[in-house]
Amino acid sequence: MLGRHSWVRVFIRDFEGNPKTQYFTHKIMARFWAVNAVVAVAVFILASAVWSRISVLYLVLVSLYANWSTDAGAMAASEAAGENAVSEYAIGQETAAAEEDADRLLAEKD
C-alpha cells in the first residue's frame, strides 16, 4: 500500500515519463503565467506602492519556476531519448512493492 503522500511520487513518475501529462501540466502552467502577467502589469500600474514591496519576491518566484521547468524539461528529454529509465536514480531507490503499487495506480488512471 502506498503511503500518505505517495501521490507525489506517482505524479512525478507520470510527469517524467508520460508525454500527455507533461503537455497537460505545461498547458495549465502556460495559462497560469499568462494570467499572472496581466495581474502583474495591473498591480504595477494601479498600485505602484504595493508593486515596489512585492516585485522582488515576484521576480524570485518567476526565476525559480523558470529554473525548475527547464530542469524538468531536460530530465523528461533525457528520459525520452534513452532506452533505459534514468528517473529511478533521480527519485531514489524504491522497493519493488512500492513500484508495483505506483504502476498499478498509473494503469488505473488510463
C-alpha positions as CSV (number, residue, x, y, z in Angstrom):
1,M,0.0,0.0,0.0
2,L,1.2,3.5,-0.8
3,G,1.8,6.0,2.0
4,R,0.0,9.2,2.7
5,H,1.9,11.4,0.3
6,S,2.7,8.8,-2.3
7,W,0.5,10.6,-4.9
8,V,3.5,12.9,-5.2
9,R,5.7,10.0,-6.3
10,V,3.1,8.8,-8.7
11,F,2.7,12.3,-10.2
12,I,6.5,12.8,-10.5
13,R,6.9,9.4,-12.2
14,D,3.9,10.2,-14.5
15,F,5.3,13.6,-15.3
16,E,8.7,12.3,-16.1
17,G,7.6,9.5,-18.3
18,N,4.2,10.4,-19.8
19,P,4.2,13.0,-22.6
20,K,0.4,13.6,-22.1
21,T,0.9,14.5,-18.5
22,Q,3.9,16.8,-19.5
23,Y,1.8,18.5,-22.1
24,F,-1.2,18.9,-19.8
25,T,0.9,20.3,-17.0
26,H,2.7,22.8,-19.2
27,K,-0.6,23.9,-20.8
28,I,-2.0,24.7,-17.4
29,M,1.2,26.5,-16.3
30,A,1.3,28.5,-19.6
31,R,-2.2,29.7,-18.9
32,F,-1.4,30.5,-15.3
33,W,1.6,32.6,-16.3
34,A,-0.4,34.4,-19.0
35,V,-3.0,35.4,-16.3
36,N,-0.2,36.2,-13.9
37,A,1.5,38.5,-16.4
38,V,-1.8,40.5,-16.7
39,V,-2.2,40.7,-12.9
40,A,1.5,41.8,-12.5
41,V,1.1,44.6,-15.1
42,A,-2.2,45.7,-13.4
43,V,-0.6,45.9,-10.0
44,F,2.4,47.8,-11.4
45,I,0.1,50.4,-13.0
46,L,-2.7,50.6,-10.4
47,A,-0.9,50.0,-7.1
48,S,2.8,51.0,-7.6
49,A,3.3,51.2,-3.8
50,V,2.3,47.6,-3.5
51,W,4.4,46.6,-6.5
52,S,7.5,48.2,-5.0
53,R,7.2,45.9,-2.0
54,I,6.4,42.6,-3.8
55,S,8.3,43.0,-7.0
56,V,11.5,41.3,-5.7
57,L,9.5,38.3,-4.4
58,Y,7.7,38.1,-7.7
59,L,11.0,38.1,-9.6
60,V,12.4,35.4,-7.4
61,L,9.4,33.2,-7.8
62,V,9.4,33.6,-11.6
63,S,13.1,32.8,-11.7
64,L,12.7,29.7,-9.6
65,Y,9.9,28.5,-11.7
66,A,11.9,29.1,-14.9
67,N,14.8,27.1,-13.5
68,W,12.6,24.3,-12.3
69,S,10.7,24.0,-15.6
70,T,14.0,24.0,-17.5
71,D,15.4,21.2,-15.4
72,A,12.1,19.2,-15.6
73,G,12.1,19.6,-19.4
74,A,15.7,18.4,-19.6
75,M,15.0,15.4,-17.4
76,A,12.0,14.5,-19.5
77,A,14.0,14.9,-22.7
78,S,16.8,12.7,-21.4
79,E,14.3,10.1,-20.2
80,A,12.6,10.0,-23.7
81,A,15.9,9.9,-25.5
82,G,17.3,6.9,-23.8
83,E,16.3,3.2,-23.8
84,N,16.8,2.8,-20.1
85,A,14.8,4.6,-17.5
86,V,17.0,7.2,-15.6
87,S,14.3,8.7,-13.4
88,E,14.6,5.9,-10.8
89,Y,18.1,7.3,-9.9
90,A,16.8,10.9,-9.7
91,I,13.9,9.9,-7.4
92,G,15.9,7.4,-5.3
93,Q,15.7,3.7,-4.9
94,E,12.2,2.3,-4.4
95,T,11.2,-1.0,-3.1
96,A,9.7,-3.4,-5.6
97,A,6.4,-3.4,-3.8
98,A,6.1,0.4,-3.9
99,E,7.0,0.5,-7.6
100,E,4.3,-2.1,-8.4
101,D,1.7,-0.1,-6.4
102,A,2.7,3.1,-8.3
103,D,2.5,1.2,-11.7
104,R,-0.9,-0.2,-10.7
105,L,-2.2,3.3,-9.8
106,L,-0.9,4.7,-13.1
107,A,-2.6,1.8,-15.0
108,E,-5.9,2.6,-13.2
109,K,-5.8,6.2,-14.4
110,D,-5.7,5.2,-18.1
